[in-house]
Structure formats: C-alpha cells, structure tokens
Amino acid sequence: MCGIAGWIDFERDLTEYGGTVRTMVAAMANRGPDAEAVWTGRRAALAFRRLAVIDLPGGNQPMVAEENGQVLAVLVYNGEVYNYRKVREVLAGRGHAFRTASDTEVVLRAYLEWGEDCAEHLDGMFAFGVWDPRENKLTLVRDRVGIKPLYYAQIGRGFVFGSEVKALLAHPLVDAVVDAEGLAELLSYIATPGHAIYQGVREVRAGHMLTVREGGVRERCYWSLPSREHTDDWDTTVGTVRDLLAESVSTHLVADVPLCTLLSGGIDSSAIVAFAEKALHGTRPRTFAVDFDGHTERFQEDFWHHSPDAPYAAEVARFVGTEHQPVMLRTEDLADPVVGNAAMTAQDLPRPTPDMDRSLYLLMRAVRQHSTVALMGEVADELFGGYRSFSDRKLVESDNFPWVTMGFGVAPHGMSTGLLDTSLLEKVDVPGYSARRYAEALHEVPELPGEPAEDALLRRIGYLHMTRWLPLLLTRNDRLSMAVGLEVRVPYCDHRLVEYVFNIPWRLKTRDGEEKSPLRAAATGLLPESVLRRKKSPFPITQDPGYGQVLREQFDAVVSDPNSPVRPLLDLSAATGLLGRRRPIETVGWGERRNVEMVLQLDAWLRQYRVRIEL
C-alpha cells in the first residue's frame, strides 16, 4: 500500500521538475511512511511513498524496467495483487527475469508482456500508472471494484495524477474550485463514477484504464458487473459462497508484516474472522473492535442501531478463539478538533457522517500500533442485500437512489442540509441532480432477459449500491486507514465472489426470511447462533449527551464568527433558532446532529483547503 503521483507534459521538459512531484506525493506522506522516491524523464515525472507490506527490501518504486541501457517502462503502483505468485510463474515461463520477490515487479513485467491488457491477469486491489517512454504513453489502471483510488486532471498539454485529490491540489496548476454540480454530488451522497467533486478533477472509474498520449486521453472498461442466470440450487449456492469466501480470505492473509481483522460482532466481519482462523491453521487471529466509553450501558435503540456491538464482538472472539482487543473511545477523543480535522483532511472533503469517520480514524490509529494490515467486512451488505434500502418498498420503488430518498425524509434537500441557506440549496438542486444521476445509472444496469420483475427490480437496487454507494465506503476506509499508515483489505471485494453473489436472486438472498441468508448459512457452525441471527446494525455512533454539548459549543463558535467561511452558506435564522433552545444537540437520531456536523465540516474544509465555490 502506497501513495503515487505523477505529471506528464508534452510541452515542458520535466527533468527539472522533480521537486513538484515530490511536493505532490509529500502531501500524502501518511500513505507511505517507509520510503519516498522520484523518477524524472523528459516527458514524465513520477513520485512514490511506500508502506512496505510484501518483499520489504525489494519492492521500492518508482520501479524501472531497462534493456540494453534503454528504459522500457516506469511503474508507480498502489495496492496488492493477491495472485502475483501465479502470474510470476506465467511470466517466468515466457522469459521474464525477476530481481525481487515483490508483486510490484510482477505488475511491471505484466505490463511489458500484455500491455494494456495486463489488468485482466491481476486479482486484487490496485491502482497504478505506467510511463512508457518508447511510445510517450501513460497508462493508468484501477482495480475491478475500485478499492484503491486514482485521481487525475488535465492541465493544458499536461496531465497529473495521484492516489488522493490532495496530491493534485499540491500541483501549482490545479485549483480547489467546486461548482454547483460538485456541491450537489457532495450533498446528495452519491458516488457518480468518474466524478471527484472538485472542478476539473476526475477519478479513474473502477474496472477502467486510461491511456494518455499527446493526442488525447482514451478510456476503456476492462471489467463490469455481469448479469448471469443463477441456476444453482440452495445447497450449491451456500457451498459456493462458502468456498469463494474462504478462498478470498486465505489470499488476503498474505503479508510479510503483522496482520489482524476488524471485528464488529455482525455477521459480515465475524465470518471473515472465522474463515481467517481456519486458513491460519492453528495460529490465533488478532481482532480489534471499537466501542465507546459507557455505550453498552446507556445504549438506546434507534432507527439504525438495534444492539450495541461490543458484547457480540466479545462473544465471537471467545467462540472462534482470537486474540481480541477492544478499542475504547472517549467522548473527548471524538470531539477533539484535531481528530476531526485529521478525518476530514484524510478524505479531502466534508462528509455527512463525520462522527463515524472520527471513530473509524481513531480505531485505525489504535490498530496501527500493533498491525500493518487489517481485514474488514465491508461490502457484504451491498452484495447480499443487508440494508433496509433493499427491503423497504417505499425506498426500493422511490424512483431515486434509496439512500438519497431516505435523506429526503429527513430534510427536503437531503440529509445534513437542514441548516444551509435555502437559496443556495435551490441553486445546487440536490433533488434534480440525484434524479438525473439515477436515470443515468439505470441505463447501465446489465439486464437479464426473462428475469422475473421482482428479481430485476432488486438487481437494479443491488447495482446502484455497488456502483454509487459502495465507492463512498471504500473511499472512506482507504483514506482513514492510510492516514495512519494502515493497509485495509476487503475480502468480500474478490471479483469472483462479487460476480457470483450479485447474480443470486433475491428469493435466495432472503430464503429464511432474513437478509443475507446465503452468508448466514455459509457461516453456520463457524459462529455463535446469536451472531448468525443478529439484525443488521451499522457502524456505531456515540449516544453520550456530552458529545451533543460539545457540538453545540463548536457550532456556536462558528455561527458567532463573522469571518467564518461557512457563514454565507448558512440559514442564519435556522442556526440561531437552534442555538436559542439552549440544550445539547440531539445525539440519538439523524436530523439535528447531522445538520450541525455538516456545517462544522464545511467550515473546516473551506478554511483549510481555501475552496472557491462557483455557482
């Protein structure tokens, strides 16, 4: 896992611009605390920060392939290729010689052997750029599901790219400008493929590659979610899910550094822990779980959370036999402005759930003290249909993204917008924007001829979650983990498992009357019955009233500051009215708390990034 950056220019001689790309990659220093390096050529300058995970002495980058003194290709690569040993054998059989034992060199040699088709031979999470000076060509590639990030921007006759937006903003020719469309994307909480909020900045789409030449940029899709008829019976379906998940977990355990698993006590992460224990053949897995001081004792069930995580996580740890460590968070930690700023800058954007971001950041930071790699259970809900937005008919049939519709139930312009100026929201038009994006997404859904109407409807919902919701979660996980130098792996993202589960019909995904039936059945016997039957409960949030009091104080300070950059964006009447109630901000529920937290996030973002909003 690393941070990569580069600048291609068909006009300037970049041999003298190594300092610029060094500045770009330095903006992501936390992604690679172990090493930094720069390579420059006449038309390209590439930079790299390394977090060493595989072949610690041999995987340094930028990695150069040479022959008879000629540079054939230069690679900067972020991620892990889990089948690199098999690919290496194939390449060795075709005459390629290897100097290291790293997966980095396998990626470089795969490019030399197969060119742009190399990605189809690689299984894993990756984002990389290859400069080919023989053709003055840059190739950018992103993994199938989009686990690892890769952003880019065109600047005149040049082109810059990086693992995070902050790397691009560190380039002197890229400005932090956000227009109405970017603001609508941010406030709607949609991850439109290719979009990156900032004007002129794009993201390489999952399963896509870009080829950059002097004549322009060409984009090509090498993988997308396929629709296939599911002909397996129940027992075969469960067995296949079990085998695919077990194999994926096993491959995700390869590392030359300490490794652990994040454990919430839900079925998703618990299944990962159980399969990891089997794959480790007697070695006790190490598990970590987040909790809040006093949370279990004061827990109140709300719309989302039905039970506290800690007791279930502890039960799984005892049942499986892990070396378990709870990470206890205090209210003052969550409310610490330094922590809040770290979580926001890790993502380069304000987000509607900053308290979750802060607690996840603190969990990752604590885990990094013991491990360099962590497995987590993300993506199971999107694949197996674990969210309420799969089963609530009002949401499913709303003619919009279900989670966006849910936000409209909280406020007319969407979740977290209740304290923003009405005229601003009318210009941004989140409802209209999300409706357009929804119509675009529906045209992409791979149809299955002859499929029953109900299955076709839920296939569409699954596709929307996998392509417009999941990227938000993968982005958050990558940024918050890499902000502390921790590599997070997601076994549910194995593309073979994704393809198979995506095509399981809804009647089998809810066979026993509960969500995620095939996953529960696949984990039967490996986990406690209480966890197998536990209802979905998202990432926990603190319900401490003291947190609401801190939010109130911070909000009061921002609203009272005449120089606050967020002030012109506020509905001051609503803001002063909320403060006039003289009580803590509600900590149970998703309305008032989310509105206040979004304002605080926007203020910090506008200050730090000096964002120029152009509507």
Secondary structure, DSSP 8 states (H G I E B T S, - for coil): -EEEEEEEESSS-GGG-HHHHHHHHHTTGGG-BSEEEEEE-SSEEEEEEE---SSTTT--SSEEEEETTEEEEEEEEEEEETTHHHHHHHHHHTT---SSS-HHHHHHHHHHHHGGGGGGG--EEEEEEEEETTTTEEEEEE-SS--S--EEEEETTEEEEESSHHHHHTSTT---EEEHHHHHHHHHT---TTB-SSTTEEE--TTEEEEEETTEEEEEE------------HHHHHHHHHHHHHHHHHHHT--SS-EEEE--SSHHHHHHHHHHHHHTTT---EEEEEEETTHHHH----SS--S-SHHHHHHHHHHHT-EEEEEEE-HHHHH-HHHHHHHHHHHTS--S-HHHHHHHHHHHHHHHTT-SEEE--TTHHHHHT-SHHHH-HHHHTSSS-HHHHHHHTT-TT-TT-TTB-HHHHHHH-HHHHHHHHHHHHHHHS---TT--HHHHHHHHHHHHIIIIIHHHHHHHHHHHHHTTT-EEE-GGG-HHHHHHHHTS-HHHHTTTSSTTHHHHHHTBTTB-HHHHT-----S-----HHHHHHHHHHHHHHHH-TT-TTGGGB-HHHHHHHHTT-S---SSSSSHHHHHHHHHHHHHHHHHH--EEE-
